Amino acid sequence: MKRLALSSILTIPLMANAEVFKIEKIQASEKMPTTSVEQKKTESQEIKLTKQVDLGEILSQLYPEISHIRKAGTANDIVLRGFGRDNINVLIDGEKIYGACPNRMDPPIFHVSTLNVEKVIIKEGPFDVENQGSMAGLVNVETKDPKKGIHGEIGGTIGSFQYKQGYISAEGGNNFIKALVGYQKRYSKPYKTGEGKKITEYKHPNSINDYKDSEKNHKAFDIDNVWTKFVITPDKENIFKLGFNYDDAKDVLYPYLLMDAVYDRTYRYSIDYKNKSLDLISKIYYNKVKHDMQDRWRKSSISWTDGTKSTRGYMMRTYAKSHVKGFKIEKNFKVEFAKIKTGIDGFIRNWKADNELMTLDNKGMIPDVDIKNIGLFLKADKKIDKNIFSFGLRFDNTKSEADKNAFGTANKNLYSQYYDSYLYSKTDNYLSGFILSKHYFAKKSYIYAGFGHTVRVPDPEERYIALKRPMNKPDWVGNPNLKPVKNNEFDTGIKYKKANFIISANGFYSKLNDYIYITKITSKDGTKNAMSYKNIGATFYGGDFNIKALFPYYLTFDFGGAYQRGKKDNGTDKDIAEIPPLKLRTALSYDDLIKYVQIEMIHSFKQNKVDSTLKESETSSYTVFNFKAGYKTKNFFVGFGIDNIFDKFYYTHLSYLRNPFSSGMKTAEPGRFIYLTLSAKM
């Protein structure tokens, strides 16, 4: 019975496709050689039964240390330990991908189908030297590989607010070649909050940003995902993988912002090669995103507060494009004194956005910026008796360059209005690295401690954005003189396992030099304000814990929580904005591998540590309950769930944008959401 109970934790069916959908949460101290897999994992969990709307929201529900930024019914960005945006690395199959929207309508984690995910690996802390820019953590989404034989699957979900999700996939092959192809469709109308109001019915502080009456029941999103992958194995030593993915997100409404996405189209291509005898892995990849956002469904598209009229169907529009070209080569060595991985990687990130605002031509709002990076890394792991020691070192050369000829008539001289001196190009050279030690005091129980130093170069928006705004509204101006962020962080933790009881706890203390933070600046002549960015000293600290207990009759109890705090080193208000409060998660599950039932409670405490200089407001505490159940056979699955059982009306702390170019409206979470899933496979 104990064995079956343990298996129930390691094998939980997924409502959307009735397959195991794993998430491995790997602490920094667990990053050990591939021959020590069990020692690498501090915790292994599976995604619970979900409605499969949005991967960012799923991770936020599973892990207290992850929070989602509620912008819309989908496409929610994530924050890890209080760090967001480019302060954490979000990869797909180890590949860098960036959205095109200056306000992150399309965060990296949005650019993958939820049904094509094999597992998500989360690494907390500055202990990743294999990828550039993992300043405070890494989230890597790994997609599925095809299997041998012939297999197919079809399924779908219906839910509240006219939510519909359907998919079909096929895979097969032999020892030489295997192929996978899949398609998923997701559609929904605007969700209702616990107040019974559609998210499009809420009033903005400025009424011109409200949705038109005719558009309040406009579809909230309409998303198509296509994925293909080929695995070619010409012999026992060599493996090739070729992948292509296409995502088309149409009519995505963002009450969080002033505009909505007409479309967001993503193309991802990759070729991977592995030689087993040489223990050599290489990758080349390319992805691009095309993004069109407008205010065509808002009242502002008709007329502005000063009486300006529009006849083109919109008053505001941003058309943006981004692409990434990248490669990586890495090799493992087994030498007498340690196991070593070394490698080289590089990428070119390009980002351009053109904006039209009333009669202002803000072409080059993101002025065709290139970020070119080349990096070398070395990682070593050594086991001595009951101790494991790890070391990593990385060197990066990064060049950021904006096209000074990309600007329009409105923003052409915007930098010179705010800065005495600036450059369109900047090259940064820097070292990153870590050391850590792990001591096993029992077979599967240990303590660890580590120190890491990481660096992040300012992104194209932070250094080079240029948006001229009318009617004395604040401009949006990058800071070409920004320095890279440097993180010096100490992490420690413990995992204790005895019989059917597991407890783990992790803490971190992060000292940040030149942390990039939102600020308001004044033009040199004193006539105009702008939102910009500056370097500050900051400190982040906090931790998370999890208690897991296995009981007879296939019952599992989970209780976990996370707290993080961000503070400025100087200033009258030392609170960092957009830091989630203490969050707890409790779940009781029954799983006999055929039937699954879970009741879950998520509680978030009040957040009163807010940045008054940005006029950030406090957020009240809330408690929500969710229910999930499923039944599966070899070829059939049915699932049922209710999120927010008691139809609670609440906001998360990350429910609105804290800068002058925002809607000013908090975006409430969905009310009661009931869903049913069916799937069949051969």
Phi, psi and omega in degrees: 000320179298321180295319178293322179295318177296319179298328181295332178282325185273352181220091180244128182291150176261131184300322188287327184219009174060023176242161176293134181231093192273146164237124176254122177259111187249118176287162182304320183292348182270356183284083185245175180302156184293345177280355181238055187300314183298327181284343180282339190258119173274336182198139176231122181231163175242145176298133179286174179295125183226170177279353173063038178277316192207128184292323178299319179292324178298314180296322178296325179286328183280323189237120178300331182281355175249134176234150178255149176264108185283102178255330188198191176287346178209188176060040180275130177285165181237153175234131181242119180058027182089355179260134180224191180052225182278005175286347170235150178267123173244114185242157171240116185055039179074012184251138176286137174214140182229143175288170181256343184284129177298337177255019174056043168301329186240072181295161183307321185289350178281341190270045177203143177287136178299333182274353177259009182271127174273313177197162176237126180255128181244124176240120181265140176097174186269052188242027178243110177258359182277350180223139178290137169088011177280068189293316184231005179162169182221136171234116182243119179266118180257130182267170187284148169259150177288155179249162177289165181086200177233122183223149176212157180209145176219142181189177180187169181225139169239146183203184180301157177063032179060032177288133178223135177222125178223153182205159173213140179215154177216144179208158178170178179147192181230196182294336182274313183218139176227147183224149178223135174219139181211158178218135178228142176235131176231135185213144176201153167271169180303134180284159174260146177273181178296347175277353182084010180256142175293148183297339178276354183267351181285144182274136174275157176305325174251115189298339180293343179271358176294156173287144174300150178302325181287347185246004183291342175249020175298148179303143184275330173193155180212102193238131173245133176234133175233136178220143176220149175207137175241136174241120182245126181236087183293334177205185184288345185263334191240138178225130175243140175233131177237126183231147173218135179223142178225129177237136178228101179259117184245148172051052178267119182272134182233081176303335178301334187238184181268346180229171179233162183270117173291317172201158175216108187246130185236136177234128179231130179232143179205149172227123178243144177224136177226132173247114186293315184294324178274350184053048185242134179231135177223157183209141166230145183207160178211135174216153178215150180230132174243128190224126178236116178237140183217169174256026188299338181260007180253161177295334180297339181290344182267309181207154180258169183296336180272006179095357178298133180252154178236136177245002184263001178095353178205154174256330179235138176207138171231123173251123187228150177223143172219151172209156179227130170246127184214165176210161173206139173228127179220149182221140177259140177237141172246105180245172187297322188266347182188171170254129191235140169236132177225156182188175176224140176214164180195161177202158171239120177253124178242140181215127176221137177221132177247131185239140170242124182227107188055242179260005183274133177263102179255045174304141183074030173309316160253109195278064174050058187273134171252133167243117182247123184231139170227134184221150175239140180220155178218133179224136181228143179226135181223130177255127177230109183055242182262016182241145175234128180244136181230147182216139177219147180215139180217141173239134180232142169240119185230128177245126176249131184213128176257151178273110184291349179261007185273349189282157175269188184290330184281322187252012186301320183246028187293319180302316185292342176286340185242339185233141177286323181216147180193161179234151177271357182219141180211133177246131181238132174241133185201156177253144171232158179182172178205159169224144176203158183223143182226131182238123177270118175260357171206177187303316181234027179235139185203167168235154179214160174208143181203159177230136179224148175236121181227161184225140174232129177280142177306142180279170184302324179293315184297324181269326196230002181299146182213103181230113176275131181241151186273174170053041178060019173286149183301133172289175177231107190232127175290174179239096182300345184265009180299144174263157175297149176280138178237127183246123172246112191229140175246129179237147175210158181186176182213146170228129181232127179232129176216122181054240183256031183230131179227131174228137178222149179211142182221140178228155179215151175223117188241122177255117187250125172259135179060036174300135184271124189222148178297140176212166174249133179236164181241140179299159184298331179269000175077012185262349187215146175254161178212151167275135179212199182226151177218161175270131177225164169272139182212159178227130174242141174206162180159201181178176178216160178216159176211135176239127180233131179230133178257129181242164174300167178063034171065029181262141178227135178244129178237135175217124181213166179198165179210142177225139176216149181221137176237131183226139171283147178285335181221166177116160180288323174248111187269001181283132173280140180284160174059044174254117181296149178279182176302130180230138180238148176225131177231135180216139173239123187234149171237128181209112176252020180076353174243312179249142181222132176220137177217138169244133188227142175234133175238126180235129175243134181279167177295142174250106178248003176266087187237160182269104181290337180293336175260009182058035178288136182258157178289158178234134182286161176287162176206158175224128177233150178241139179233152180227138179220142177211150180205156177219131180221149170242191182299323187237006186217144178218140172227136181222155181216142179207157173225115171267140181057062186308316187266016174056047182290136173265120183200163175239143165278166181291338182261048188257001177204160186270129183261070170202166186299334182263060184228169180284336183078003182253133172286142182254110182288157178283160178298148172282205182301127182236114180252135182216154180226134182235138174229142175208154178217145179218162180240000000 
